[in-house]
Amino acid sequence: MLKFVVRRLLLLVPILVGLSILVFAWVRALPGGPEAALLGERATPERIAAVRHEYGLDKPVYQQYVTYVGHVVTGDFGQSIKTTRPVLGDIKVKFPATIELALAALIFALVLGIPLGFIAARRYQTWADSSTIVGSLLGISIPVFFLAYLLKYVFAVKLHWLPSTGRLDPTIDIPHPTGFYVLDAIIAGDWHTFVDALRHLILPGIALGTIPLAIVTRITRAAVLEVSNEDYVRTAEAKGLRRRTVDERHILRNAMLPVATVVGLQTGLLLSGAVLTEIVFAWPGMGSWLYDATFNRDFPVLEGGILFLAVVFVMVNLLVDVSYGVLDPRIRLQGK
């Protein structure tokens, strides 16, 4: 298993090099440039040339790339052209917000998706199974932004049950040592803030977690159906083992391998694909940050943010691969 982890970490190097080249080429292929976003109506040929020279954009592309890679290797992601703040500093502020939202969406998807998929499979071709299939199709089909606006309209505007934007009530002022507002409230022992942070998470978490919920439900259902027809399951049932024992020890655990794969992929996608949800709910995370950077042609933010999310995505999938050894002892034996 250790050799496997080391090998995957080594493979991370060419992946990141290739991705850095693609991102670097993509951001420079965008129409316009940071000088246009900075200067606006004050743009003149002289001012544009001065801005391009200041940020090294007048140099050949290959020189810009070499300079950029040299800075990244030393941990320097540069400064935002729009705000002049260090990109790494902004990542430290924005990323906890995205993690908190992604975890809320993932918990919502897993807590409902695995039981629903299991029940649908164990009650195959009944009303429970049919309802689960129809519900999962609806969950995948509804666009995230439409569901987000619908949730805001119903639960925030009409019913006034939940807040519609932000991470916390503006009147609340507590220290945020970790950047995770729920955890910070627990550390501070402020349960009013804790409840408020959870309330702000509910609507964006549901909106972002609906598609993963539908996918986890369908994968769990398919995996449980497949495992239920295995010989060892029929043998366990023939021995007279309790239904709950068969379900927990023989069916559910063995059905978790494909579910773990999907969860890993969905976790990476949640961390990197929460743009629409963060924009609708004014959630100050990585998605809305990169969205603004795209319109501002903020090259350092785009390059640093996307590269950082790529590392996170690869690391999450590495953890998923390692989890296979926990779920299936045969994989541990093959890794030796």
Secondary structure by P-SEA (a helix, b strand, c coil): caaaaaaaaaaaaaaaaaaaaaaaaaaaaccccaaaaaccccccaaaaaaaaaaacccccaaaaaaaaaaaaaaccccccccccccaaaaaaacaaaaaaaaaaaaaaaaaccaaaaaaaaaacccaaaaaaaaaaaaaaaccaaaaaaaaaaacccccccccccccccccbbbbbccccaaaaaaaaccaaaaaaaaaaacaaaaaaaaaaaaaaaaaaaaaaaaaaacaaaaaaaaacccaaaaaccccccccaaaaaaaaaaaaaaaaccaaaaaaaaccccaaaaaaaaaaacaaaaaaaaaaaaaaaaaaaaaaaaaacccccaaaaaaac
